[in-house]
Amino acid sequence: MKKHFIGKCILFTFFGIALVIGLSYLVMLLWNWLVPDLFGGPVLDFWKAGGLLLLSKILFSGFGKGCGSCKGPKAHYWKHKLESMTPEEREKMKNKWKCWGNTFNTESEQ
């Protein structure tokens, strides 16, 4: 089981790095295709495009606490689902999905 976990970690790391490289390259291509001709802006190299991608991530979405599914349109659904559970079921789910943090605390727990 430990080998399987290590293999998954290596695979997710590889795909994460490939995703960042691909997105940086895509930002570079789009920027260099549009911005210099339309606005007279500079041409970006790969590293500057990666920096621009990171800067936009920080400015527009931040590095907030919790996972992506803990926010957004399904947050209300999960809050309602947790409120309808018994305290034991709720605790079991919170332990299983630790990324919930304080996002889904019901009024009785606050």
Backbone hydrogen bonds in HBPLUS format (Angstrom, degrees):
<---DONOR---> <-ACCEPTOR-->    atom                        ^
c    i                          cat <-CA-CA->   ^        H-A-AA   ^      H-
h    n   atom  resd res      DA  || num        DHA   H-A  angle D-A-AA Bond
n    s   type  num  typ     dist DA aas  dist angle  dist       angle   num
A0005-PHE N   A0001-MET O   3.05 MM   4  6.36 154.2  2.12 147.2 153.7     1
A0006-ILE N   A0002-LYS O   2.99 MM   4  6.23 161.7  2.02 149.1 153.7     2
A0007-GLY N   A0003-LYS O   2.87 MM   4  6.06 157.7  1.92 149.3 155.9     3
A0008-LYS N   A0004-HIS O   2.96 MM   4  6.22 153.1  2.03 145.2 152.2     4
A0009-CYS N   A0005-PHE O   2.94 MM   4  6.23 157.8  1.99 149.1 155.3     5
A0010-ILE N   A0006-ILE O   2.98 MM   4  6.23 160.5  2.01 151.3 155.9     6
A0011-LEU N   A0007-GLY O   2.95 MM   4  6.12 158.8  1.99 146.0 152.3     7
A0012-PHE N   A0008-LYS O   2.82 MM   4  6.03 168.3  1.84 157.9 160.4     8
A0013-THR N   A0009-CYS O   2.93 MM   4  6.02 155.0  1.99 144.8 152.2     9
A0014-PHE N   A0010-ILE O   2.93 MM   4  6.11 160.9  1.97 147.8 153.0    10
A0015-PHE N   A0011-LEU O   2.94 MM   4  6.22 167.0  1.96 154.4 157.4    11
A0016-GLY N   A0012-PHE O   2.82 MM   4  5.90 149.8  1.91 143.0 152.0    12
A0017-ILE N   A0013-THR O   2.94 MM   4  6.16 162.3  1.98 153.7 157.3    13
A0018-ALA N   A0014-PHE O   2.91 MM   4  6.14 161.5  1.95 150.2 156.0    14
A0019-LEU N   A0015-PHE O   2.85 MM   4  5.96 148.8  1.95 141.1 149.5    15
A0020-VAL N   A0016-GLY O   3.03 MM   4  6.30 160.1  2.08 148.5 152.9    16
A0021-ILE N   A0017-ILE O   2.96 MM   4  6.19 165.0  1.98 153.4 157.6    17
A0022-GLY N   A0018-ALA O   2.87 MM   4  5.99 162.3  1.90 145.8 151.4    18
A0023-LEU N   A0019-LEU O   2.84 MM   4  6.02 162.5  1.87 152.1 156.9    19
A0024-SER N   A0020-VAL O   2.92 MM   4  6.03 158.6  1.97 147.2 153.4    20
A0025-TYR N   A0021-ILE O   2.96 MM   4  6.15 159.0  2.01 149.3 155.1    21
A0026-LEU N   A0022-GLY O   2.91 MM   4  6.11 154.7  1.97 145.5 152.9    22
A0027-VAL N   A0023-LEU O   2.86 MM   4  6.08 160.8  1.90 151.4 156.0    23
A0028-MET N   A0024-SER O   2.94 MM   4  6.15 158.1  1.99 146.5 152.7    24
A0029-LEU N   A0025-TYR O   2.91 MM   4  6.19 162.2  1.94 150.4 154.8    25
A0030-LEU N   A0026-LEU O   2.92 MM   4  6.11 173.3  1.93 156.1 158.0    26
A0031-TRP N   A0027-VAL O   2.87 MM   4  5.87 164.7  1.89 150.2 155.3    27
A0032-ASN N   A0028-MET O   2.94 MM   4  5.99 170.8  1.95 150.8 153.9    28
A0033-TRP N   A0029-LEU O   2.94 MM   4  5.99 132.5  2.17 140.9 153.5    29
A0034-LEU N   A0030-LEU O   3.00 MM   4  6.12 152.1  2.08 148.8 154.9    30
A0035-VAL N   A0031-TRP O   2.86 MM   4  5.39 133.7  2.08 140.7 154.9    31
A0038-LEU N   A0034-LEU O   2.96 MM   4  5.95 167.1  1.97 164.9 169.0    32
A0039-PHE N   A0035-VAL O   2.84 MM   4  5.38 159.8  1.88 146.5 153.4    33
A0040-GLY N   A0036-PRO O   3.06 MM   4  4.37 130.0  2.32 109.1 117.4    34
A0049-ALA N   A0045-ASP O   3.04 MM   4  6.25 152.7  2.12 151.7 159.9    35
A0050-GLY N   A0046-PHE O   2.98 MM   4  6.28 150.5  2.07 145.8 154.1    36
A0051-GLY N   A0047-TRP O   2.94 MM   4  6.20 151.9  2.02 142.1 149.8    37
A0052-LEU N   A0048-LYS O   2.85 MM   4  6.07 151.4  1.93 143.8 151.7    38
A0053-LEU N   A0049-ALA O   2.92 MM   4  6.14 151.6  2.00 144.1 151.8    39
A0054-LEU N   A0050-GLY O   2.97 MM   4  6.24 158.1  2.02 147.2 152.6    40
A0055-LEU N   A0051-GLY O   2.85 MM   4  6.04 161.8  1.88 149.1 154.5    41
A0056-SER N   A0052-LEU O   2.92 MM   4  6.08 159.0  1.96 146.7 152.1    42
A0057-LYS N   A0053-LEU O   3.03 MM   4  6.24 148.8  2.13 142.4 151.1    43
A0058-ILE N   A0054-LEU O   2.98 MM   4  6.29 159.2  2.03 152.4 157.3    44
A0059-LEU N   A0055-LEU O   2.89 MM   4  6.09 167.8  1.91 154.6 158.1    45
A0060-PHE N   A0056-SER O   2.91 MM   4  5.74 163.3  1.94 145.2 150.1    46
A0061-SER N   A0057-LYS O   3.05 MM   4  5.52 152.8  2.12 135.1 142.1    47
A0062-GLY N   A0057-LYS O   2.89 MM   5  6.07 136.1  2.09 150.3 156.8    48
A0070-CYS N   A0067-CYS O   3.12 MM   3  5.48 156.4  2.17 109.7 117.1    49
A0071-LYS N   A0068-GLY O   3.43 MM   3  5.84 168.0  2.45 110.1 113.3    50
A0075-ALA N   A0072-GLY O   3.19 MM   3  5.68 161.9  2.22 116.4 122.0    51
A0078-TRP N   A0074-LYS O   3.05 MM   4  6.37 163.9  2.08 160.5 163.4    52
A0079-LYS N   A0075-ALA O   2.96 MM   4  6.14 153.3  2.04 147.6 155.4    53
A0080-HIS N   A0076-HIS O   3.01 MM   4  6.22 163.4  2.04 150.5 154.3    54
A0081-LYS N   A0077-TYR O   2.92 MM   4  6.16 156.1  1.98 147.2 154.7    55
A0082-LEU N   A0078-TRP O   2.90 MM   4  6.07 158.8  1.95 148.0 152.7    56
A0083-GLU N   A0079-LYS O   2.99 MM   4  6.21 154.1  2.06 147.0 154.2    57
A0084-SER N   A0080-HIS O   3.17 MM   4  6.41 138.0  2.36 142.4 152.2    58
A0085-MET N   A0082-LEU O   3.13 MM   3  5.27 158.8  2.18 105.4 112.0    59
A0090-ARG N   A0086-THR O   2.92 MM   4  6.13 162.8  1.95 160.5 165.9    60
A0091-GLU N   A0087-PRO O   3.00 MM   4  6.11 158.5  2.05 143.8 148.9    61
A0092-LYS N   A0088-GLU O   3.02 MM   4  6.21 157.3  2.07 145.1 151.5    62
A0093-MET N   A0089-GLU O   2.95 MM   4  6.21 159.3  1.99 150.1 155.2    63
A0094-LYS N   A0090-ARG O   2.91 MM   4  6.12 159.5  1.95 150.2 156.1    64
A0095-ASN N   A0091-GLU O   2.94 MM   4  6.11 152.5  2.02 146.7 153.7    65
A0096-LYS N   A0092-LYS O   3.04 MM   4  6.23 145.9  2.16 140.4 150.0    66
A0097-TRP N   A0093-MET O   2.89 MM   4  6.09 158.5  1.94 153.3 158.5    67
A0100-TRP N   A0097-TRP O   3.21 MM   3  6.21 172.9  2.21 128.1 129.8    68
A0101-GLY N   A0098-LYS O   3.34 MM   3  6.18 152.5  2.42 122.2 125.1    69
A0103-THR N   A0100-TRP O   3.00 MM   3  5.77 152.0  2.08 151.9 153.3    70
A0109-GLU N   A0106-THR O   3.02 MM   3  5.46 144.3  2.15 110.5 120.5    71
